[in-house]
Amino acid sequence: MLAVFTASTFLFAGAQVSDTLRKINVEGAESMRQFSDATGNVFQTLAGNARIRQGSTYMSADSIIINLQTGIAEGFGNVRINDADTLQTYSQYIKYIGNERLAFLKGNVKLTDGKGILLTEDLVYNLQTGIGTYSGGGRLINGTTVLNSTSAIYYGQTKDVIFKGNVALNDPKYRINSDSLRYNTEYKIANFIAPTKIVSDNGIITTSAGNYNLLTGEANFGGNPEFRDSTRFASGKNINVDEKSGNIFVDGNGKIVDSANKVIIFGEHIKLNKKENTFGATGKPVMVFYENNDSTYISADTLFSATQLLNDSSKTEPDSIRFFKGFRNVKIYNDSAQAVSDSFYYSTLDSAFRMYQNPLFWNGKTQVSGDTMYLFTKNRQPSKLEVFNNSFVINKPEESVYNQISGRTLNAFFIDGAIDNIKVKGTPAQSIFFPQNSDSAYIGMNKNHSDVIDFIFVNKELKKVKYINDVEGTLYPMEQIPTSEKYLKGFLWQDSKRPKSKFDLFL
């Protein structure tokens, strides 16, 4: 029968630490012997359930050999380290340098801190600093999250792990690939320190900086990240995500492309809510409706969009429409027409821009103003314009020539994006028109009023005026036009407010 040896203590030579820390206690073994080699080193061997302790660190193995001069211990078979009951390490072999409290572990290495399990074939672990490293491939299991990499550095005090080389994080909700990644096993927070791709049911994110809390779904991405799903794309200097609320915040040169609605949004600050299917933009935002080669650009101090359900009892599921709103300093630019107003509302139900508070509209050489405007579009081009109250039309074919109509309400109709005719009603409606002869020379100024006045255009030029009911007026020869009669009451040519190009909206 083998004897069981317990509770022997020795000091290893050359230690630069306190006696308490440099003591290695033999806690027990089934057999123990001591011998010296040719160089004078003295060794102690423990076999069968061998156990030693240094301070609060316990080590066990099938067998252990200790160099009493150097304080180096080697363990073979079923190695286990218990470090102050906070961290457990397992392997098939260990070389332990007592002076430095440094462990070299090989073969089925497992390190666990109660939150995560680190698995590898070769691990260097410093029990003094709580730092472990591997460079030959390994993985971390943290609940349902598994991370694989070529190399890693584990920090026991903070429970952080820095993974490098072919990093792959797999979770039921996420798949993350990167060259480098820092991960906290206690809080399940991934920190991005290199170009990274994140794939989930919510979409794909690429980033090179930031962090992602896998428990709460809150994330902050930097380094010009990008997000995309089946219908949307977003980019900016920073993107913040809150999956619980569905909010995505894009800051700094923000851009969102909504391919389902053919809309692009630019702005310094953009908020997108995936659950409510809404977005809002501030910081010089610009929205673009694009279709084929004809796009409409819209800017305002604030832009907002959401969906609205349509109640239809004949359908089992209600249809929805998308609407867009703009507030303060609204500008609209299209190659065919331009407009400004204080605010607007646009709905996909009728493709109409409803413009409020001092709206102005331009098409070619014609300006239209009024209290409220409805601009109906088709294929992003104007098809009909309705103006309610204080309608005023100014057509300027050349310098110092202003054809005008004023009245109560206005209806304008377009062909291929150009005005075809304008009908103004009033009590009465008034007009100033400069007719031309066959040589296109102006022959005078016709100032009339009637119940209804039509401006009729041919090839984008005003060619004819039609008066309906109670017509009364005067034709002045060009040389005899009184200055006081050249302008209708309320005349104000405001071409300086007109967007001259789409780039004006980004200023």
Secondary structure, DSSP 8 states (H G I E B T S, - for coil): ----B--EEEE-TT--S-HHHHEEEEEEBSEEEEEE-TTS-EEEEEEEEEEEEETTEEEEEEEEEEETTTTEEEEEEEEEEEETTTEEEEEEEEEEETTTTEEEEEEEEEEE-SS-EEEEEEEEEETTTTEEEE-S-EEEEETTEEEEESEEEEETTTTEEEEEEEEEEE-SSEEEEEEEEEEETTTTEEEE-S-EEEEETTEEEEESEEEEETTT-EEEEESS-EEE-SSEEEE-SEEEEETTTTEEEEEEEEEEEETTTTEEEEEEEEEEETTTTEEEEESS-EEEEEETTEEEEEE-SEEEEEEEEE--TTSSS-EEEEEEEEEEEEEEE-SS-EEEEEEEEEETTTTEEEEESS-EEEETTEEEE-SEEEEEEETTEEEEEEEEEEEEEEEEEETTEEEEEEEEEEEEEEETTEEEEEEEEEEEEEEEE--B-TTS-B-EEEEEEEEEEEEEEETTEEEEEEEESS-EEEEEEGGG--GGGSS-TT----GGGS--SGGGGG-
